[in-house]
Amino acid sequence: MPVQQRTVESNWAGNHHYGAAGIHHPESEDELAALVAGSARVRALGSRHSFNAIADTAGTLVCLDRLPAAITIDEESLTATVGAGATYGTVATELAGRGFALHNLASLPHISVGGAIATATHGSGDGNGNLATAVVGLRFVDAAGRVRTVGRSTTADFPAYVVGLGALGVVTEVTLRIEPLFTVAQHVYLDLPWDQVLADLDSVTSAAYSVSLFTDWRGETVGQAWFKERVGGAGPAAWPAPLFGGTAAGQPMHPLPGVSAENCTEQRGVEGPWSDRLAHFRMDYLPSNGDEIQSEYLVGRGHAVAAITAMRALSDTISPLLLVSEIRTIAADDLWLSGNYGRDGIGLHLTWKRDQGAVEAVLPAIEAALAPFAARPHWGKVFAAGAAELAPLYPKFADFKALAARLDPAGKFRNDFLDRTVFAE
């Protein structure tokens, strides 16, 4: 079985180095099953876009990038079955080429399907659930090396499996709900006054299919607002020059002021397929060299304005370490460990300079400020909270732990990260 020895030691950002002796790349599901069955500890590694140790292990680290990657579309049921190791960019290109779409994409299309759904990664839009809400079926290798399948229509506790943190098995295939192809036009506005935005946040976030607000938390204005308009048969709407107090950008923009927009998706109202607009960054470009750290906190929609106000009050602490922050909206879902389980919400995302110690030092202050709003951290990003703080935030937390204990009684899929954030008593 192919093993990659010490040639990929860190995640994409370079802020975490993996503890395994090497990375295994099984070329079939049978090879993977044998590897899992024969290992005392196993974790699956996706595209390495997590910013913490969630994918790490001192045992066996497996990457699914060499498993068969064919995408199977069932036009009658409007589903697509894809390899868990495939990237959303690859899947989106294939679906769009065959006349289909997913409901949403994250800001980066370079992330793996398996890793994104396991951590409840999301895009934006008042009516759009996170990427995992499109999942209707999973195929995975369990702790005994057996191949199993679960489905939304056949498995009572299916919502536990989807955002599974890799704690229930190694997912090999994902079946996604799809829809007919649609097009999107993207419009960027600059310097929206905070007072006007917060006076009617619902109007701002509902102005388009997907909306993102970019800020550094300083000052009296939102730096940029990206509105992704889902276009009907009549073509893109005529958007006004001023909007919510902001002005239309006169040129393509990057979320970071002063950075070239070359690697960003098409803007200025140019209509294009969903696959080339819903992500912020183009599939054929990397947005940066990864020299950053990310954190994110999910807050219920009813607390959105108060949580944003709390973050602005921390600007003196946050902004010196920050590259940019993004505010997005996400619809409620029923996935047990999702940041939006049972509630519509907003995501308060922070892209930090890569200074691990300094970032970790400010996280407790942010988490304390957001604690009154029951903020749930993104599982794939950097946060300070442990299991004692997280358990009360998820109504199905204890149920998830019980399911993991039944499926994996020896803790084969656990690691230090999960022991700290989920399984600690």
N, C-alpha and C positions, 0 to 999 in steps of 0.2 A: 504494500500500500504506500503511495507516495507520501513522503513527509518532508516538509520544508523546514530546514534546520536554521533557526536564528537569522533568517533574512528579512523577516517582517517582525520586528520586536515591539513596535508601538502602535497605538491607534493613529488615526488620521491626523489628529491635532498634535501628536507628539507629547502629550502631557501624561500619558499612562503607558507603562511598559509591561507586557504580559509576562506571566510567571512560568508558563509551560516551557518545556525543553524544546519543543518544536510544534509546528502546526501541521496537522494531518489533512490531506485533501482526498477523501474517498471519491472514487470514480463511479460508484454505484450505490444504491440503497442497501444492497446486501453487505458491501464492504463497511458502510457506516454502521449497520446493525451489529456486525461482528465486533467492530471497534468499541461501540457503546457497551455491548455485553461483556467485553473483556476488560473494561476500565473501572477503576474504583471511583474516579471523579472525571466528569466530562462537562465541557461547555462548548457551545457553538458560537463561532465568530462570523459576523456578517461582513459589512463593508467597513468596519472599524470606525464608524462615525459616532459611537458612544464616547462620552467624555469622562466616564468613570470606569470602575472595574467590573461592571455588570457582566461582561463577556469573559472575564478572566478565570483562570484556574491554575493551580500548580500541577494538575493532572493532565488529562488529554484535551487538547484544544483542536476542534475540527472546523474546517471551512468547507462550505458546500459549493464552492464556485466551479467544481469539476463534475458535479452531478448533471444528468441530462436537463437541458434548459428549455425544452420545447414548451410552447404555450398552446394549450388546447382550449378552443372556444366552443361553447355550446350555445348556439344562436337561439334555440328554443327556450332555454331556461335563462338566457342572458347571464351566463357565468363564464369565467375564464379560470382555468387551472394553470398555475405557474410554479416554477421551482422557487423554493424559499430563498435560495441564494441569488436569484436574479435581482437586478436593480430596477427601481421604478422607471428609470429612463428607458431601459430595454423593453420592459413590459408596455410602457406608454407608447413607444414607437411602433411596436407590433400591433397593439390594439388600434391605434389611430389609422395605421395602414390598412386595416381590415374593416374600418368603419365603425369602431366602437370606442368607448371612453370609460374611465373611472370617474367617480364623483369628485375627486380632488387629488391634489399632490402636495407634498411638503415643499418647503422652499428650495431644497436640494433634490434633484432627481437621481443623484448618484448613490442613494442609500438602498440597502437590500430590503426586499419585501418582508422576509422573515424577521429581521431585526427591527424594522419600523413598526410592525404590528405588535410585536412582543413588548414594546415599550410605550405603546399608545401615541406614537408620533402623529402629527396632524398638520393640516394646512390651515385655511381660514374660511370663514363664511358663517353667517348666523344660522343657516339651515344645514350646514355640513358637519357631520360627525367626523371624528378622526379617521385615519386611514384604515384602522382595524375594523371600523363599522361596516366596511364592504365585505368582510370575510364571512363566508357561509359554510366553509368546510376546511378541515386541516387533516393532513396525513403526517404522522410523526413516529419516531422510534422511541419506545419507552425504556425505562431503566433496565429491563430484562433483555433488551435487544429485539423486542417484538415490534412489528409495524402495525400501527393502529390508525383508525380514521374516526373523526368526530364531525358532526354536522349540526348546523343550527336547527334543522327540522327533525333530527334524530337523537340528539344528545341533550338531556335535561340541563346539565350544568355546562353546556357549551360556552356561555359567556365567561367562564373561568379560564378556558383554554386559550382564548385568542390573545389577550394581553397576559401572557403566561410567564414573562420574564425569563424564559428558558428554564424554568424550574420544574416543568412537567414532562419534558422530553425534548428531542431534537426534531424540530419541524422540517420536513423535506418538501412538502407541497402545500400550496394555499389555493383554495378556490374562492374567487372574488366575484361579487356582484358587479356587472357592467351595465352600460346603457348605450344608446346610439350616440354616434359622434356628435359633438357640438363644438362651436367656435367661441373664442373669447377675444375681447379687445381690452387692452390695459391702459389705464390713464393714471398719471402721477401728478400730484399737487404738492406744493411746497408751503411751509410756514403757516399752518393752520393754527389760529389762536387756541390755546388750551381752554380758555373760558368758553368759547363757542363750541368746541368739541365736547366738553364735559356737560354743557348745558343740555345737550340732546345727543348723547352717545349712540342711542339706538338709531337715530337717523343717519349718523355717519356710517355705522357698521352695516346698515341695511341698504346702503346706496348702491351696492354692487354684489355680485355673486360671492366675491371674496375680497376682503379689505384688510390691509395691513398698515399700521401706523408705526413709523420709525422715529425714535427720539433718543436723546442722550440724557433726558430728565432735567436738563438745565433750561432756564429761560421760560418764556411765556408762550412759546409756539411749539407745535409738533413739526419736526423737521421735514418729513415726507409722509404722504399718504398714497398708497398704491391701491387703486380700484380696478378689480378684474371683472369686467362686464361680460356676462354670458349673453351671447348674441343670438337673436332670433333670425328669422328669414329676411327681415327688413334691413339687416346690417347694423353696424354700430350706431348707437345714439349720438346725437350732437351734444357733447358735454360742454358746460359753460366755462368761460375763462376763469372766473372766480367761483370757488365752491367751499362752503363752510369756512369762509374767511381766508382760504388759501388761494394761491394762484397756480394755474396750469404750468407745469415744467416746460420750458422752451426747448429742451433737449433730453435725450435719454439719460436716466439717472441710475447710479449705483446706490444701495442703501447707505454706504459710507460716503459722506461728503468728500468731494475731491478725487474720488477713485473712478477710473474709467468704467463706463457701463458696457464695455465690449462683451463681457461674459454674462450679461443680464438678458432676460427674455425681452422680446419686442414690446415697445411701449408706444406712446403717442397715438393711441386709438387704432392701431393697425390690426385688423382682424386676422386671426390665425387659429389653427386647431388647438384644442384644450391642452394637448401634450406639449405645446410650445409656448404656453402662456401661464398656466396655473402655478408652475414653479417660478421662483424668482430668477433662477440661474439656468443658463442653457445647458443642455445635456452634453454638448461637445466641448464644454469648457469646465474646468474646476473653478469655483468662485474665488479661491485664494490658495495659498500653500498650506492652509490648515493651522497656521500659527495663532491659535486662539483657544479659548475655553468657553463653554456654554453652560448656562443655568436657565431654568424656566420654572415658573410656578403657575398652576392652574387655579383660578378663583371662580366661584359661582357668579353668574351674571348679575344677580341682585347686589353684589358687593363691588361691581366693576369700578364705579366712580370713586368709591372710598379707597379701594386698593390702589388705583392709579394715583390718587392724592397722597397716599402713604408713601408710595415710591418716589414721587416728586419731592417729598419732604426729606428724603434720604439722598438727594442729589450730591451733596458735598461728600458723602461717603462713597457713593456708587460711581459717579461720573469720571473721576480720575483714572479708574481702572477699566473703563468701558470703551469698547469700540462702537457698539450701537445696541439699542434695545428695540424690540418689535412687539407690538400689541396685536393679537389676533383673536377672533371669536371662534368658538367650537360648539356644536350642538350636543345635547345630552345623549347618553347611550346607556346600555345595560351591561357593559363589560366590567367585571368585578373590580379589577385593579386599574381601570381607566381614570385619568384625571378628571373626566367628565361623567363618571358614573352618576346617574340620577339627576344631573343638573346641566343646564346650559351654562357656558362659562367663557372666560377670556383667558388667554395665555399671556403672561408677562415674561418675555424672553430676554435674556441678557447675553450678549456676545462680548466676552471679556478679552483683554490683553492676556497673553499667556504668562501669567505670574501666579502659579498655583498657590503659593503660600498666602499672597495678598488676597486672592479671591476667596480662599477658604476662611480667611480672617473676617471678611465682611458678610459672609452668608448668614451667620447667626443673627445679625442685626436685621437683615432683610426678612428672615423667617419669623423673627419676633414681631416685626411690623405687620406682616401678613397673617400672623396666627389668628387674629380675630375674625378673619374671613375664611378660615378653614382651607388655606392654600395647600394644594397637593403638588409636590415637585415632580418634574418630568423624570421618569425612571432612567433615562439614558444620559442625563446631564449631571452636573456637579451640584450636590446639596449636602447640608449638614445633618438633617434629621435622621434619627434611627427608628427602629421598629416601635418603640414606646410612643413616639410622637406621631408616627404614621398610622398606626392601627386605628385610632379613633376617627380618622379621616375617611375610611373606607368601610361602609356597612358590611361588606362581604369579606373583610380581611381574614377573620378567623375561619370562615368557610374555605377560603383559598388555601390557607395553611393546612387545614384538615385534608383537602383533596391532594395536596402535594405529599402529605405523609402517607396517604393510601397508595398513590402511584409510585412513589419513590421513597420507601421506608428507610433505606440506607443513606439517603441524602446524596445520591450520586450526582445530581444536577445542581447541588448547592455549592456556594463558594463564600469567600469572606464577605463580599458585598451583600449577598442575600442573607447571610447569617446576621449581619448588622441591621439591615433595613426591613427584613420580613420575619425571619425565624427566631430572632432573639426573644427570650421570655422576660 
